[in-house]
């Protein structure tokens, strides 16, 4: 669990550096991007390795029907994620589409994973996304962008479908079936 916890803490710290120490991060200029990116990547690697190596310590046993609710939430989470990358009518519908999708992803996975490692990983990511939204909302005024052209909505749909398919493929490659076996 040490690697998992270290990964969550490093992810939080690297992403939060700009919010926790804005003057210091600003003083680093462009040279500050590399250490932050390395911290984020290392945090991700530690989370993956730590999660895969963690002992299974069951805290609660989720009912099987939650798998279907998880999958429904995940489709919506991927669509919300895609909103951040569209230039069509969906642009500007939501202030923090990527962070909202992380919150949905984490909450959905907490529904179907009742073990300690999952609670640390997904709970930590949920906490990070909530904290980040709060910090951004307090620090910055948001100007809603104008919706884009109707014909660009196809990109939103394509990004949603492709991203969901890739996520399902990665789960299957890792030996986790998101469509019928416990865990997501």
C-alpha positions in Angstrom: 0.0 0.0 0.0 3.0 2.3 0.5 3.6 2.7 -3.3 -0.2 3.3 -3.9 -0.4 6.0 -1.1 2.9 7.6 -2.3 1.5 7.7 -5.9 -1.7 9.4 -4.8 0.2 11.9 -2.7 2.6 12.6 -5.5 -0.2 13.0 -8.1 -2.0 15.4 -5.7 1.2 17.4 -4.9 2.4 17.7 -8.5 -1.0 18.8 -9.8 -1.6 21.0 -6.8 1.8 22.7 -6.9 0.4 25.6 -9.0 -2.5 26.0 -6.5 -0.5 25.5 -3.3 2.6 27.6 -4.2 1.5 29.8 -7.1 4.4 32.3 -6.7 7.0 29.6 -6.6 5.5 27.8 -9.6 5.3 31.1 -11.5 8.9 31.9 -10.8 9.9 28.6 -12.4 8.4 29.6 -15.7 8.6 27.2 -18.5 11.3 25.2 -16.7 8.7 24.3 -14.1 6.7 22.2 -16.6 9.1 19.3 -16.7 9.4 18.7 -13.0 5.6 18.9 -12.6 5.1 16.5 -15.6 7.6 14.1 -14.2 5.9 14.2 -10.8 2.5 13.5 -12.3 3.9 10.6 -14.4 5.8 9.2 -11.5 2.6 9.5 -9.3 0.6 7.6 -12.0 3.2 4.9 -12.3 3.3 4.5 -8.5 -0.5 4.3 -8.3 -0.6 1.6 -11.0 2.1 -0.5 -9.5 0.9 0.0 -5.9 -2.7 -0.8 -6.8 -1.7 -4.0 -8.7 0.6 -5.1 -5.8 -1.7 -4.2 -3.0 -3.2 -7.1 -0.9 -6.9 -7.5 -1.2 -8.4 -6.3 2.1 -12.2 -6.3 1.8 -13.9 -3.4 3.6 -17.4 -4.0 2.1 -18.9 -6.3 -0.6 -20.7 -4.4 -3.3 -23.8 -6.0 -4.8 -23.4 -7.2 -8.4 -26.0 -4.9 -9.9 -23.7 -1.9 -9.2 -21.5 -3.1 -12.1 -24.2 -1.9 -14.5 -24.6 1.4 -12.7 -20.8 1.8 -12.8 -20.8 1.2 -16.5 -23.6 3.7 -17.1 -21.8 6.3 -15.1 -18.6 5.5 -16.9 -20.2 6.1 -20.3 -21.5 9.5 -19.1 -18.0 10.3 -17.5 -16.3 9.6 -20.8 -18.9 11.8 -22.6 -18.2 14.6 -20.1 -14.5 14.1 -20.6 -15.0 14.4 -24.3 -16.8 17.8 -23.8 -13.5 19.3 -22.9 -12.1 18.4 -26.3 -15.0 19.4 -28.5 -15.5 22.6 -30.5 -19.1 21.9 -31.2 -22.3 22.8 -29.4 -21.2 21.0 -26.2 -18.3 23.4 -25.7 -18.8 25.5 -22.6 -21.7 23.5 -21.2 -19.7 22.8 -18.1 -16.9 24.6 -16.3 -14.7 21.7 -15.4 -15.6 18.8 -17.7 -12.3 16.9 -17.2 -12.3 17.2 -13.4 -16.1 16.3 -13.4 -15.3 13.2 -15.4 -12.6 12.2 -12.9 -15.1 12.7 -10.0 -17.6 10.5 -11.9 -15.0 7.9 -12.7 -13.8 7.7 -9.1 -17.3 7.6 -7.6 -18.4 4.9 -10.1 -15.3 2.7 -9.3 -16.0 3.2 -5.5 -19.4 1.7 -6.1 -18.0 -1.6 -7.4 -14.7 -1.9 -5.5 -15.0 -2.4 -1.7 -11.4 -3.2 -1.0 -8.9 -0.9 0.9 -6.6 -0.3 -2.1 -9.6 0.8 -4.3 -10.9 3.1 -1.6 -7.4 4.7 -1.3 -7.0 5.0 -5.1 -10.4 6.1 -6.2 -11.2 8.0 -3.0 -7.9 9.8 -3.3 -8.6 10.7 -6.9 -12.1 11.9 -6.0 -10.7 14.0 -3.2 -8.1 15.5 -5.5 -10.7 16.4 -8.2 -13.0 17.9 -5.6 -10.2 19.9 -4.0 -9.0 21.1 -7.4 -12.4 22.3 -8.5 -12.8 24.3 -5.3 -9.3 25.9 -5.6 -9.9 26.9 -9.2 -13.4 28.2 -8.5 -12.1 30.4 -5.7 -9.1 31.7 -7.7 -10.5 32.3 -11.2 -13.6 33.9 -12.7 -15.1 31.7 -15.5 -16.1 33.1 -18.8 -18.4 30.6 -20.6 -17.2 30.1 -24.2 -19.6 30.4 -27.0 -20.9 27.1 -28.4 -19.2 25.9 -31.6 -20.7 24.8 -34.8 -23.2 22.0 -35.1 -21.1 20.1 -37.6 -18.3 19.7 -35.0 -20.4 17.6 -32.7 -19.3 14.4 -34.5 -15.9 14.8 -32.8 -17.6 14.8 -29.4 -19.3 11.5 -30.3 -16.1 9.9 -31.8 -14.0 10.9 -28.8 -16.6 9.4 -26.5 -16.9 6.1 -28.3 -13.2 5.7 -28.9 -12.2 6.6 -25.4 -14.7 4.2 -23.9 -13.6 1.4 -26.2 -9.9 2.0 -25.3 -10.8 2.0 -21.6 -12.7 -1.3 -21.9 -9.8 -2.7 -23.9 -7.3 -1.8 -21.3 -9.5 -3.3 -18.5 -9.7 -6.6 -20.5 -6.0 -6.6 -21.3 -5.3 -6.2 -17.5 -7.7 -9.2 -16.9 -10.6 -7.2 -15.4 -13.9 -7.5 -17.2 -15.9 -4.3 -16.7 -19.1 -6.1 -18.0 -19.7 -8.9 -15.6 -17.0 -9.6 -13.1 -16.6 -7.7 -9.9 -14.2 -4.8 -10.1 -13.9 -2.2 -12.7 
